[in-house]
Amino acid sequence: MKIEADKIVTLSYTLRENNAQGAILETMDQHYPFKFYFGGQQLLPAFEAQLQGLEEGDQFVFTLKPTEAYGPVQAENIIQVPRRIFDESRELSLDTLSPGDYVQLTDDQGTPHNGKLVSWDADAVKVDFNHQMAGKTLYFSGVVLNVRAATEQEKNRRSYVEVGGVHRP
């Protein structure tokens, strides 16, 4: 069975930065596979395009440039947050956090945003709200473990994603 719309696909892969020798960013193996609904618009279109037409047992290797993946790092997404927000919170205490740690902050409309701590001083905390893969060239190598037809319930949802046996709505 080929990977195409309305199929549930299970993959094993290694994601590296830049090329085959790059730093490992993520690993999904046969014991912790990546399973998803193909064509559900939940994943990067360029990622799905590289997999379309493959069959169970097929190996794949492809690279996604930042423009095909999570885009470039945008300077306007790196902002200064008043330090008092951290000083007034037990969960966000800078005494227990380090540069590079990820935190979740809520904007004025109540929407949560994940950001990476960059640095701080007595007045402000610099937080990078770019996607953690922004600006990176992504090198995937792996194998198609399984392809099956989606059930009617899965077709109605069109949002099936499972990582390592854990379903993500």
GIPE-V454725 format. One record per backbone hydrogen bond with DSSP energy under -0.5 kcal/mol. CO is the residue of the C=O (numbers start at 0). NH is the residue of the N-H. Records with the same first field share a line. If there is no record, write none. Layout:
CO->NH  NH
This chain:
0->55
1->3
2->52
3->6
5->149
6->8  37
7->147
8->35
9->144  145
10->33
11->142
12->27
13->15  140
14->24  25
15->17  138
16->18
18->21
22->16
25->14
27->12
28->31
32->34  163
33->10
34->161
35->8  37
36->39
37->5  6
43->47
44->48
45->49
46->50
47->50  51
50->53
53->2
54->57
57->143
59->141
61->139
62->64
63->137
64->67  68
65->68  70
67->45
70->134
72->74
73->76
74->77
76->78  128
78->80  126
80->124
81->84  85
82->85  86
83->87
85->88
89->92
92->95  96
97->100
100->116
102->104  114
104->112
106->109
110->106
112->104
114->102
115->127
116->99
118->125
122->82
123->120
124->80  126
125->117  118
126->78  128
127->115
130->133
132->135
135->137
136->17  138
137->63  139
138->15
139->61
140->13
141->59
142->11  144
143->56
145->9
147->7
150->154
151->155
152->156
153->157
159->36
160->167
161->34  163
162->165
164->166
165->162
166->168
167->160
